[in-house]
Amino acid sequence: MRYEHIGKDLFIKNREKLKARLKPNSAVIVCSNDIMPTNADGTMAFRQNSNMLYLSGIDQEESTLIIAPDFPDDRFKEVLFLRETNEHIAVWEGHKYTEEEAQETSGVQTILWNDKFELTLKTILAECEHIYLYHNEHIRNSTEVETRSDRFSKWIRNTYPNYEYERLAPEIYDLRTVKEPREIELMQEACNITEKAFRRVLKFTKPGTWEYEVEAEFLHEFIRNKSKGFAYTPIIAGGGNACVLHYIENKAQLKDGDLMLLDVGAEYANYNADMTRTIPVNGRFTKRQREVYDAVLRVKNEANAILTPGNSIPEYHKEVGKIMTSELIGLGLLDQTDVKNEDPNWPAYKKYFMHGTSHHIGLDVHDVASIYTEFKPGMVFTIEPGIYIPNEGIGIRLEDDIQITEDGHFNLMRNIPIEAEEIEEIMNS
């Protein structure tokens, strides 16, 4: 792996937290992700199942973890199954985990090759009543691809039909919502790498540059700092492209006088950063651009102030909507009549700010958690208000990653330039 050794203590603790939530005589079974195909004999870069990472730290395909806390023999309370390597695999695909490396990475002591899986599973299940399986229950999941977890679920339910099957997702989603200090450290490193790349881009950008050239500058800095690359498909949007919320073509030339919206983030050790900044292509905001920019920044700062323990996303979003409404009136985009006649289910401000302000972030960019979960210390959220005015060619969004603390919050992107004056100064230095 490119990233530094995380340390097995995190994964041991994560497993212990999960064990405390299980029913008696249970087995949890978690599978790695597949290596996904492209065309012919091509494959996509491997991205591990987030729950496998959370519970074991194992970042390799064809891996399976079984946790059976009440099994009588200590050797089989935790078992990690891996793909056995050989000289041929080493030559063509590179190094795979040895038993010793897997133990040191995960803290799991019993490491077996995959050919022992079915016999070992039968042994463990003979002493179990409940089987916890994972299905992707993220509210925005819409994939039609059958995952390794899906295939395994079909197989085990058919092979062992008489067990009580339980949903792993609610338990592990709730656990993953609150980050351990070591996880915060990894997220901070992802943010630090993102900062380095953004500062590079500020120096690089000028009229005539192409959006894809800016994307390349980000990727260069990410990879040279031990990241695998972008945490998600980047948005590099000049001028009116910034008013397309999921613009990912990144193919246009940047024009003098336009703004450029940058929604990018590095991953580090599979943890993610999610940053948005909007900068003037020529290094200077116009008067109108600056008015809108400052309005978005004020909304972000006020939203930051209420992202504190005890709040929840639905109530938080309502309050941010009120703040945004006031700013839009100040910009002349809304008036009191618009607000008075608004549809409560689609308030007037939604014409110019149509997306949510915050989402959970962690091992997944849109991390797993119920939107109704009360904010607790250790949770990490984005804050990303925006104002989009297509007829003026202005799209501005600003986004930081914020950790909830006991007494408020901590900005993991506190060192990334965001004030208009600082951005102009760096671009013109």
Sequence and secondary structure as in RCSB ss.txt:
>XXXX:A:sequence
MRYEHIGKDLFIKNREKLKARLKPNSAVIVCSNDIMPTNADGTMAFRQNSNMLYLSGIDQEESTLIIAPDFPDDR
FKEVLFLRETNEHIAVWEGHKYTEEEAQETSGVQTILWNDKFELTLKTILAECEHIYLYHNEHIRNSTEVETRSD
RFSKWIRNTYPNYEYERLAPEIYDLRTVKEPREIELMQEACNITEKAFRRVLKFTKPGTWEYEVEAEFLHEFIRN
KSKGFAYTPIIAGGGNACVLHYIENKAQLKDGDLMLLDVGAEYANYNADMTRTIPVNGRFTKRQREVYDAVLRVK
NEANAILTPGNSIPEYHKEVGKIMTSELIGLGLLDQTDVKNEDPNWPAYKKYFMHGTSHHIGLDVHDVASIYTEF
KPGMVFTIEPGIYIPNEGIGIRLEDDIQITEDGHFNLMRNIPIEAEEIEEIMNS
>XXXX:A:secstr
  S    HHHHHHHHHHHHTTS SSEEEEEE     B STT B      HHHHHHH    SS EEEE TT SSGG
GSEEEEE    HHHHHHH     HHHHHHHH   EEEEGGGHHHHHHHHHTT SEEEE     TT    S  HHH
HHHHHHHHHSTTSEEEESHHHHHHHHHS  HHHHHHHHHHHHHHHHHHHHHHHH  TT BHHHHHHHHHHHHHTT
T  SBSS  EEEEGGGGGSTT      B  TT EEEEEE BEETTEE  EEEEEETTS   HHHHHHHHHHHHHH
HHHHHH  TT  HHHHHHHHHHHHHHHHHHTTS  HHHHHT BTTB GGGGT  S S  B SSSSS    TTS  
 TT EEEE  EEEEGGGTEEEE BEEEEEETTEEEETTTTS  SHHHHHHHHT 
